[in-house]
Amino acid sequence: MSAASTATRFATEFRAICGAEHVVEDPAELSHMRIGLEAPAVAVTPGSADEIVAILRFANEHGLGVVPAGGCTQQTGGLRSKADILLYTTRLTEVEHYDPADLTIGIGAGCTVAELSSKVAADNLFFAGDPALPERSTVGGLLATGTNGPHRHGYGGVRDYCIGVRFVTGDGRKAKGGGRVVKNVAGYDMMKLLIGSQGTLGIISSASFKLFPAPRQTRTFVAEFTSAAEAIGFRNRVVHSPLDPICLELVSPEARGLAPGLGSGPAWSICLRAAGSDAVLARYRSELGTAVSQEVEGRGEHDLWQALSDFSPIVSERHPRSLVISMTLPLGDVQPLLEGLAMVAQSHSLTLATVGRVGVGHLLAAMWPAPQAEVTPANFANAVSALRNRLPRDVSMAVLHCPAEARDQITAWGPEPAGLGSMRAVKLALDPKDILNRGRFLF
């Protein structure tokens, strides 16, 4: 009997753990819950860490693969294997602790980023996480994928303001890392281990975060340039100036049409978002000078930055046959990488669009078939391979989205990553039977 058949056969046990209303075994419903290339055998939505423990122990006993999921906004990348059990965390929304005066909150992993942001905004506080589709993206998914949006420039990555996680290991043990206060140095830093692990080591049940005072007011200054080199030169001047923007984003000409308010045309744009009093914003206007072509505030500013955060899903919706690649690199490598990306895209008959946090070395590159070009799945796979061969060792890369027909030819890893032996040892310690997200990485 296959593992999938076993999962369906034991749906009774899952109903006993979670309740019948939180178990889906109807094939028609499951067909809409595809992870990778195939539908799961059963979907469950536990309501507590203890229920997650019971499900994972059952999965270990019967050799079933489990894929954790929140809002399923990041499930189109490297995963290729079938999920026996799709485990949603969306019922885990309890506020465990909230201290506005101490600027900390602990929240269930199933809470969406939009809900968390709304809750703390009532106290004039600000949650710095800005993933794509915040109304669907969950706290657990934000941490598991290590996703960062434009706010990474001013507030750091999610690793910098997450202060604690509670999770269940692959073999069904409850564990935690960090704590509920900002100053916490006791024990191993399990929290950092879980962030960006793509659900391969454990299932995050809740997390604690450092919050920030909400900006008094913000304004976005848009500068336009005839080339990427000029735009990077402007970035260098900003980075080495006294200015301290909360966002500093590069937008290529092909990406301008994806963001409302920027218009179309051949210009490269740098979008700089500043926060502060009228005097502070006036200082920005004076320092930036004539390079600024427009200023955006209010609803238009909100929509502009939300579109930049939503770059990957916007691309995949408008161009279903597209690649979206995330890269982290030293600041000095941004311009050479942009040139390399353009060469790779052109040689494989693909259109290239890029956005990125160029003040901290994080780029998103999207490629889709050029007009009238005959593009096969091999074009996408070969483009990824060609790009990997160009990357220096200190540049990390991951495929966030790829065409369904090319998914079995493209992997999340390229050449064997440094420290793969250590990664395997950690995986073996936390998930010895390889229950979680089988096939996510080349282990």
C-alpha positions as CSV (number, residue, x, y, z in Angstrom):
1,M,0.0,0.0,0.0
2,S,1.4,3.4,-1.0
3,A,2.0,6.1,1.6
4,A,-0.8,8.2,0.0
5,S,-3.3,5.4,0.4
6,T,-2.1,5.0,4.0
7,A,-2.8,8.7,4.7
8,T,-6.3,8.4,3.4
9,R,-6.9,5.1,5.2
10,F,-6.0,6.7,8.6
11,A,-8.0,9.9,8.2
12,T,-10.1,8.6,11.1
13,E,-7.0,9.1,13.4
14,F,-6.6,12.6,12.1
15,R,-10.2,13.4,12.7
16,A,-9.8,12.2,16.3
17,I,-6.8,14.5,16.7
18,C,-8.1,17.7,15.1
19,G,-11.9,17.2,14.8
20,A,-13.7,16.1,11.6
21,E,-14.3,19.7,10.4
22,H,-10.5,20.2,10.3
23,V,-9.6,17.2,8.1
24,V,-10.0,17.2,4.3
25,E,-9.9,13.9,2.4
26,D,-12.2,14.6,-0.5
27,P,-10.2,14.3,-3.7
28,A,-12.0,17.2,-5.4
29,E,-11.2,19.6,-2.6
30,L,-7.6,18.3,-2.3
31,S,-7.0,18.9,-6.0
32,H,-7.1,22.6,-5.2
33,M,-4.4,22.2,-2.5
34,R,-1.5,21.2,-4.8
35,I,1.9,21.4,-3.3
36,G,4.6,20.8,-5.9
37,L,3.2,18.8,-8.8
38,E,0.5,16.7,-7.1
39,A,-2.4,17.1,-4.6
40,P,-1.9,15.9,-1.0
41,A,-3.5,12.7,0.2
42,V,-5.1,14.5,3.2
43,A,-5.1,18.0,4.6
44,V,-5.3,18.7,8.4
45,T,-5.5,21.9,10.4
46,P,-4.4,21.4,14.0
47,G,-5.5,23.9,16.6
48,S,-2.5,23.5,19.0
49,A,1.1,22.5,19.3
50,D,-0.1,19.3,21.1
51,E,-2.2,18.4,18.0
52,I,0.8,19.0,15.8
53,V,2.8,16.6,18.0
54,A,0.2,13.9,17.7
55,I,0.1,14.3,13.9
56,L,3.9,14.2,13.4
57,R,4.2,11.2,15.7
58,F,1.6,9.4,13.7
59,A,3.4,10.3,10.5
60,N,6.7,9.0,11.8
61,E,5.1,5.7,12.8
62,H,3.6,5.2,9.3
63,G,6.3,6.8,7.1
64,L,4.1,9.7,5.9
65,G,5.5,12.9,4.5
66,V,4.2,16.1,5.9
67,V,4.3,19.6,4.3
68,P,3.6,22.5,6.6
69,A,1.7,25.4,5.1
70,G,0.3,28.8,6.2
71,G,-1.1,31.0,3.4
72,C,0.7,29.0,0.7
73,T,2.2,32.1,-0.8
74,Q,5.7,30.6,-1.0
75,Q,5.0,27.1,-2.2
76,T,5.9,27.3,-5.9
77,G,9.7,27.0,-5.7
78,G,12.0,24.0,-5.2
79,L,9.5,21.5,-3.7
80,R,9.0,18.6,-6.1
81,S,7.7,15.6,-4.1
82,K,4.1,14.7,-3.2
83,A,2.7,15.6,0.2
84,D,1.0,12.8,2.0
85,I,-0.2,15.2,4.7
86,L,-0.7,18.9,4.1
87,L,-0.6,20.5,7.6
88,Y,-2.1,24.0,7.8
89,T,-1.2,26.2,10.7
90,T,-3.9,28.8,10.2
91,R,-5.8,27.9,13.4
92,L,-2.8,28.9,15.5
93,T,-3.7,32.6,16.0
94,E,-3.7,33.0,19.8
95,V,-1.9,36.1,21.2
96,E,0.4,34.5,23.8
97,H,1.7,37.8,25.2
98,Y,1.6,41.5,24.3
99,D,3.4,44.3,26.1
100,P,3.1,47.6,24.1
101,A,5.4,49.4,26.6
102,D,8.1,46.8,26.1
103,L,7.6,46.7,22.3
104,T,7.1,42.9,22.2
105,I,4.4,40.5,21.2
106,G,4.0,36.7,21.0
107,I,1.6,35.4,18.4
108,G,0.5,32.1,16.9
109,A,2.2,31.0,13.7
110,G,-1.1,31.0,11.8
111,C,-1.8,34.7,12.3
112,T,-1.5,36.7,9.1
113,V,1.0,39.5,8.8
114,A,-1.8,41.9,8.0
115,E,-3.7,40.9,11.2
116,L,-0.6,41.3,13.3
117,S,0.2,44.7,11.8
118,S,-3.4,45.9,12.4
119,K,-3.4,44.8,16.0
120,V,-0.2,46.6,17.0
121,A,-1.1,49.7,14.9
122,A,-3.9,50.4,17.4
123,D,-1.1,51.2,19.9
124,N,0.9,53.3,17.4
125,L,3.4,50.4,17.0
126,F,4.8,48.9,13.8
127,F,5.6,45.3,12.8
128,A,8.5,45.5,10.3
129,G,7.6,42.3,8.3
130,D,6.4,43.1,4.8
131,P,6.2,39.9,2.8
132,A,4.2,39.6,-0.4
133,L,0.4,39.2,0.1
134,P,0.4,40.1,3.8
135,E,-3.4,39.4,4.1
136,R,-2.5,35.7,3.3
137,S,1.1,35.4,4.5
138,T,1.4,34.0,8.0
139,V,3.8,34.6,10.8
140,G,5.0,31.0,10.6
141,G,5.5,31.2,6.8
142,L,7.3,34.5,7.1
143,L,9.8,32.8,9.4
144,A,10.1,29.5,7.7
145,T,10.9,31.1,4.4
146,G,13.0,33.9,5.8
147,T,11.1,36.3,3.6
148,N,12.1,40.0,3.6
149,G,10.5,42.9,1.8
150,P,11.6,46.6,1.2
151,H,11.6,47.3,5.0
152,R,14.7,45.1,5.3
153,H,16.8,48.2,4.5
154,G,15.7,50.2,7.5
155,Y,14.7,47.6,10.0
156,G,16.8,44.6,9.2
157,G,15.7,41.1,8.2
158,V,13.2,39.0,10.1
159,R,16.1,37.4,11.9
160,D,16.8,40.7,13.5
161,Y,13.4,41.4,15.1
162,C,12.3,37.8,15.9
163,I,13.2,37.2,19.5
164,G,11.7,33.7,20.1
165,V,10.0,30.7,18.4
166,R,8.1,27.7,19.7
167,F,8.0,24.7,17.4
168,V,7.5,21.0,17.0
169,T,10.5,18.9,15.6
170,G,10.0,16.5,12.8
171,D,10.0,13.5,15.2
172,G,7.2,15.1,17.3
173,R,8.9,16.9,20.2
174,K,7.9,20.4,21.4
175,A,10.9,22.8,21.5
176,K,11.7,26.5,21.7
177,G,14.4,29.0,20.9
178,G,14.9,32.5,22.2
179,G,12.3,34.0,24.5
180,R,9.8,36.7,25.1
181,V,12.1,39.6,25.8
182,V,14.6,41.4,23.6
183,K,17.7,40.6,25.7
184,N,17.9,36.8,25.7
185,V,21.2,35.0,25.4
186,A,20.6,31.7,27.2
187,G,21.0,28.3,25.4
188,Y,21.5,27.5,21.7
189,D,20.1,29.9,19.1
190,M,17.5,27.5,17.8
191,M,15.5,30.5,16.6
192,K,18.0,31.4,13.9
193,L,18.1,27.8,12.8
194,L,14.4,27.7,12.1
195,I,14.3,31.0,10.3
196,G,14.7,30.2,6.6
197,S,14.6,26.4,7.0
198,Q,11.6,26.1,4.7
199,G,9.8,23.8,7.1
200,T,12.4,21.0,6.8
201,L,13.4,20.9,10.5
202,G,10.2,21.6,12.5
203,I,6.8,23.2,12.4
204,I,6.7,26.7,14.0
205,S,3.7,27.0,16.3
206,S,4.2,30.6,17.6
207,A,6.8,33.3,17.7
208,S,7.7,36.5,19.6
209,F,8.8,39.7,17.9
210,K,10.3,43.1,18.7
211,L,8.1,45.9,17.6
212,F,8.9,49.4,16.6
213,P,7.3,52.8,17.1
214,A,5.1,53.6,14.1
215,P,6.6,56.3,11.8
216,R,5.2,59.7,12.4
217,Q,4.8,60.3,8.7
218,T,6.5,58.9,5.5
219,R,7.2,60.1,2.0
220,T,8.7,58.4,-1.0
221,F,11.1,60.1,-3.3
222,V,11.5,58.6,-6.8
223,A,14.7,59.3,-8.8
224,E,15.1,58.2,-12.5
225,F,18.2,57.3,-14.4
226,T,19.1,56.3,-17.9
227,S,21.2,53.3,-16.8
228,A,21.6,50.8,-13.9
229,A,25.1,52.2,-13.4
230,E,23.7,55.7,-12.7
231,A,21.1,54.3,-10.4
232,I,23.8,52.4,-8.4
233,G,25.9,55.5,-8.3
234,F,22.9,57.3,-6.7
235,R,22.5,54.4,-4.2
236,N,26.2,54.8,-3.3
237,R,25.7,58.5,-2.5
238,V,22.7,57.8,-0.3
239,V,24.4,54.9,1.6
240,H,27.4,57.1,2.4
241,S,25.3,60.2,3.3
242,P,23.8,61.1,6.7
243,L,20.4,60.1,5.4
244,D,18.7,57.0,7.0
245,P,15.8,55.9,4.8
246,I,13.6,53.1,5.8
247,C,13.4,51.7,2.2
248,L,15.8,52.0,-0.7
249,E,14.6,50.1,-3.7
250,L,15.9,49.6,-7.3
251,V,13.3,49.1,-10.0
252,S,14.3,48.2,-13.5
253,P,12.5,49.6,-16.6
254,E,10.7,46.3,-17.2
255,A,9.5,46.2,-13.6
256,R,8.2,49.8,-13.6
257,G,4.9,48.8,-15.1
258,L,4.3,46.4,-12.2
259,A,4.3,49.2,-9.6
260,P,1.5,51.8,-9.7
261,G,2.7,55.4,-9.9
262,L,6.0,54.8,-11.6
263,G,4.7,54.6,-15.1
264,S,6.4,52.9,-18.0
265,G,9.5,53.8,-20.1
266,P,13.2,53.0,-20.3
267,A,14.2,54.7,-17.0
268,W,15.8,52.9,-14.0
269,S,14.2,54.1,-10.8
270,I,15.4,54.3,-7.2
271,C,12.5,54.6,-4.7
272,L,13.6,56.0,-1.3
273,R,11.1,56.0,1.6
274,A,11.8,58.4,4.4
275,A,10.1,58.9,7.8
276,G,10.1,61.8,10.2
277,S,8.9,65.3,10.9
278,D,8.3,68.0,8.2
279,A,11.9,69.2,8.9
280,V,13.4,65.8,8.4
281,L,11.5,65.2,5.1
282,A,12.6,68.7,4.0
283,R,16.2,67.6,4.7
284,Y,15.7,64.6,2.4
285,R,14.3,66.7,-0.4
286,S,17.3,69.1,-0.1
287,E,20.0,66.4,0.1
288,L,18.6,64.3,-2.8
289,G,18.4,67.3,-5.1
290,T,17.4,67.4,-8.7
291,A,17.7,63.6,-9.2
292,V,14.2,63.3,-7.7
293,S,11.5,63.3,-10.3
294,Q,8.5,62.9,-8.1
295,E,7.3,62.6,-4.5
296,V,4.6,60.2,-3.4
297,E,2.7,60.0,-0.1
298,G,-0.7,58.9,1.3
299,R,-2.5,56.1,-0.5
300,G,-0.4,56.3,-3.6
301,E,2.7,55.7,-1.5
302,H,1.1,52.7,0.3
303,D,0.1,51.1,-3.1
304,L,3.6,51.6,-4.5
305,W,5.4,49.8,-1.7
306,Q,2.8,47.1,-1.5
307,A,3.3,46.4,-5.2
308,L,7.1,46.2,-4.7
309,S,6.5,43.8,-1.8
310,D,4.2,41.8,-4.1
311,F,6.6,41.6,-7.0
312,S,6.8,37.8,-7.1
313,P,3.1,37.1,-7.1
314,I,2.4,39.9,-9.5
315,V,4.9,38.5,-11.9
316,S,3.6,34.9,-11.6
317,E,0.0,36.1,-12.1
318,R,0.7,38.2,-15.2
319,H,3.3,35.7,-16.6
320,P,2.5,32.2,-15.4
321,R,5.5,30.9,-17.4
322,S,8.1,32.8,-15.4
323,L,11.0,32.4,-13.1
324,V,11.4,34.5,-10.0
325,I,14.9,34.3,-8.3
326,S,16.0,35.7,-5.0
327,M,19.7,36.7,-4.6
328,T,21.7,38.0,-1.6
329,L,25.0,39.5,-2.4
330,P,27.7,42.1,-1.4
331,L,26.8,45.7,-2.3
332,G,29.8,45.9,-4.7
333,D,28.4,43.0,-6.8
334,V,25.0,44.5,-7.6
335,Q,25.9,46.2,-10.8
336,P,28.0,43.3,-12.2
337,L,25.1,40.9,-11.3
338,L,22.6,43.1,-13.1
339,E,24.7,43.0,-16.2
340,G,25.1,39.2,-15.9
341,L,21.3,38.8,-15.5
342,A,20.7,40.8,-18.6
343,M,23.1,38.6,-20.6
344,V,21.6,35.3,-19.3
345,A,18.0,36.5,-20.1
346,Q,18.9,37.6,-23.6
347,S,20.7,34.5,-24.5
348,H,17.8,32.3,-23.4
349,S,15.0,34.4,-25.1
350,L,13.7,35.8,-21.8
351,T,12.5,39.2,-20.7
352,L,14.1,40.4,-17.5
353,A,12.7,42.5,-14.7
354,T,14.4,43.3,-11.4
355,V,13.7,45.0,-8.1
356,G,15.7,44.9,-4.9
357,R,16.9,46.3,-1.7
358,V,20.1,47.6,-3.2
359,G,21.2,49.3,0.0
360,V,21.6,45.9,1.7
361,G,22.4,43.6,-1.2
362,H,19.1,41.8,-1.9
363,L,17.7,41.4,-5.5
364,L,14.6,39.8,-7.0
365,A,14.9,38.9,-10.7
366,A,12.0,37.7,-12.8
367,M,12.3,36.2,-16.3
368,W,9.5,35.3,-18.7
369,P,9.4,34.5,-22.5
370,A,10.3,37.4,-24.7
371,P,7.6,38.4,-27.3
372,Q,7.2,35.9,-30.1
373,A,10.0,33.7,-28.6
374,E,9.7,29.9,-28.6
375,V,10.7,29.1,-25.0
376,T,10.8,25.5,-23.7
377,P,11.2,24.2,-20.1
378,A,14.9,23.7,-20.9
379,N,15.3,27.4,-21.6
380,F,14.3,28.1,-17.9
381,A,16.5,25.4,-16.5
382,N,19.4,26.4,-18.6
383,A,19.0,30.0,-17.6
384,V,19.1,29.1,-13.9
385,S,22.2,26.9,-14.5
386,A,23.9,29.7,-16.5
387,L,23.2,32.2,-13.8
388,R,24.5,29.9,-11.1
389,N,27.8,29.5,-13.0
390,R,28.2,33.3,-13.1
391,L,27.6,33.8,-9.4
392,P,30.6,34.3,-7.0
393,R,30.7,32.0,-4.0
394,D,29.5,34.8,-1.6
395,V,26.2,35.2,-3.5
396,S,23.3,33.1,-2.4
397,M,20.4,32.3,-4.7
398,A,17.0,30.6,-4.5
399,V,14.2,30.0,-7.0
400,L,10.9,31.4,-5.6
401,H,8.7,30.6,-8.6
402,C,9.1,28.6,-11.8
403,P,6.8,27.3,-14.5
404,A,5.1,24.0,-13.6
405,E,6.5,22.2,-16.6
406,A,10.1,23.2,-15.6
407,R,9.8,22.4,-11.9
408,D,11.3,18.9,-12.2
409,Q,14.4,20.4,-14.0
410,I,15.0,23.2,-11.5
411,T,16.2,22.8,-7.9
412,A,16.4,25.2,-5.0
413,W,20.1,24.4,-4.7
414,G,22.7,24.7,-7.3
415,P,26.2,23.4,-6.7
416,E,26.6,21.7,-3.3
417,P,26.4,24.4,-0.7
418,A,29.1,25.0,1.9
419,G,28.3,23.2,5.1
420,L,26.0,20.6,3.6
421,G,27.4,18.0,6.0
422,S,26.3,20.1,9.0
423,M,22.9,20.7,7.4
424,R,22.4,17.0,7.1
425,A,23.4,16.4,10.7
426,V,20.9,19.0,11.9
427,K,18.2,17.5,9.7
428,L,19.0,14.0,11.1
429,A,18.8,15.3,14.7
430,L,15.5,17.1,14.3
431,D,13.7,15.0,11.7
432,P,15.5,11.6,11.6
433,K,12.9,9.9,9.3
434,D,12.8,12.8,6.8
435,I,9.1,13.4,7.5
436,L,9.0,17.2,6.8
437,N,9.0,18.6,3.3
438,R,10.6,15.7,1.6
439,G,12.4,16.8,-1.6
440,R,12.5,20.5,-0.6
441,F,16.3,20.4,-0.8
442,L,18.8,17.9,-2.2
443,F,19.5,16.1,1.0
